[in-house]
Amino acid sequence: MRISVFGLGYVGCVTAARLAEAGHDVVGVDVNEDKVAMVARGNAPIVETGLAELLDQGVRSGRLSATADAGEAVDATDLALVCVGTPSNGNGSLDLSYLERAAGRIGRALAEAEPRPFTVVTRSTVLPGSVDRVVRPALGVPLGAHAMQSVSIAVNPEFIREGCALSDFLDPPFTLVGTESAAVAAQMREVYRAVPAPFIQTDVRTAEIVKYACNAFHALKVCFTNEVAGLCDAFGADAAEALRIFRTDHRLNVSEAYLRPGFAFGGSCLPKDVRALTHAASRADVPVPVLGAIMSSNDAQIGRAVERIRSFGRRRVGVVGLAFKTGTDDLRESPLVRLVETLLGKGYSLRVLDRNVSLARLVGANRRYIEQEIPHIASILCESEEDLLNHAEVLVIGNPGSEANRTLAGLRQGVPVVDLTRSVVRESGPGDRAVTSSEAPFGQARPQMV
């Protein structure tokens, strides 16, 4: 393929070098003529082991060139990868001026040439909405609405680290492309034909946020690990050994567990143990701001759910689920109990369906807890989906499972669903019907629930 790479910084140089090595014809573009001159000579403008040799190889093969002229690059290629920097402003926001200028240069170059299909792919790290808000207008202003119909726009975040960027390029966790176009996805598969990683196609805004989710989690792991190590030091434990053992658990710790969106946590273990650990840290005078924020972050999920329910302006609410998770009758520190209590306190009329809890009220170990601690909730428990639906003007899915599925199957038109489990797909349009995720077509993107 014929590819132009806009921005010859870290990401741009590595991308250009590896794509040329894969057999593509690559033109590097930058406003800095010193960088352009270095790449054109096969020299690396940044320090990265092996990059200079790879750039030299690309130039010698004739597959890699560099220019400061955007028009020259666009004329010689069919697809542009925009790899310019997106640094922080003083207030923490992104400076997208380099991205806007690069897109504008591409737009003007296309406007001055004969109309033809062209693909513009943002590889820079940008927040959701940036492509629609910045790239698309910057291209469209010089091109006009008619010519823009020939231009395809996509997102392709990079997952490379300084110091091992060349190896990361060939061995990323996945190749991620945000586009609704099958033709553009096919183009991008060809671009990365030498990269054996799984190819994932999604929508533009989801692709934009994935890189941020990854980096935020990486940063969180560093801070979490260092806070736990500090506590180990204070308590006389071996930090390296404790965290080595921690890493051997691939079922829950280093795994997919707990990394699916849903509601707040609860139960007899997590809240108690987090509070105990942060209290011990306070007594030991060890600062643990990440660990200390866990409970308040969890509490915020309950407040957010209340606001989502309140936004409908309806007073009769049905809730599916009361235990802290599906398949148990344990109500200890259940976030659903707290949600129900908050709504009752605000004057809502509620009915709750959870057969495990209803059974526990009669014979289970939680009977005393129900009778002594939450008798006001025991009185609003329903015995059937029909009872719940007859009452509900708003339906809340608190726990997934067969009860939720049966309730959704009987839902009448016009009743909004607040899905705290994020396990439900909602069809759009008049007379909406809620369906379970198992009913949705395989691979269908799930619209955000209300």
Number of C-alpha atoms within 10 A of each C-alpha: 16 18 24 30 28 31 27 27 17 20 24 24 27 25 24 32 28 24 25 25 20 17 17 20 21 30 25 29 32 23 15 12 14 12 24 23 17 15 27 21 16 23 18 26 18 14 11 16 14 15 21 22 13 22 28 19 17 27 21 14 14 12 21 27 25 27 22 19 15 24 19 15 26 25 15 15 18 17 26 26 23 26 29 26 22 16 15 11 10 8 6 8 11 16 15 21 14 16 25 21 16 23 26 23 20 24 28 19 21 25 19 12 11 10 15 11 14 19 19 23 26 28 25 22 24 24 17 16 14 19 23 13 11 17 23 20 17 22 28 20 14 19 23 13 11 10 18 21 14 14 20 18 23 25 27 24 23 20 20 20 13 12 12 12 21 21 14 16 23 16 16 17 14 14 22 25 26 23 23 15 15 10 11 21 20 10 16 22 17 13 18 18 13 15 19 13 16 12 15 13 21 18 15 22 19 18 23 28 16 16 19 16 11 12 12 12 12 12 12 13 13 11 16 16 14 14 19 19 19 18 23 17 13 15 13 9 13 13 19 11 12 13 14 11 10 13 13 11 11 11 9 13 12 11 11 10 10 10 8 10 10 15 21 19 19 21 16 13 11 13 17 12 11 16 15 12 16 22 14 15 21 13 9 12 11 17 14 19 12 13 17 17 12 14 16 9 11 16 14 12 18 19 13 12 17 16 11 12 20 15 9 13 10 13 16 16 21 27 26 27 25 30 25 24 20 17 14 14 23 22 21 16 18 19 24 26 19 15 19 23 16 15 18 14 10 12 10 16 18 23 25 28 26 25 21 17 25 20 14 18 20 12 11 15 12 18 18 15 15 21 14 10 11 14 13 13 18 17 12 15 22 22 15 15 22 13 15 24 23 13 16 23 22 22 24 22 26 28 26 20 15 10 19 23 19 15 20 21 14 13 22 17 11 12 17 21 22 19 24 22 16 20 20 26 21 20 15 10 7 8 11 16 20 23 18 18 16 11 9 15 9 8 7 9 11 15 11 10 16 13
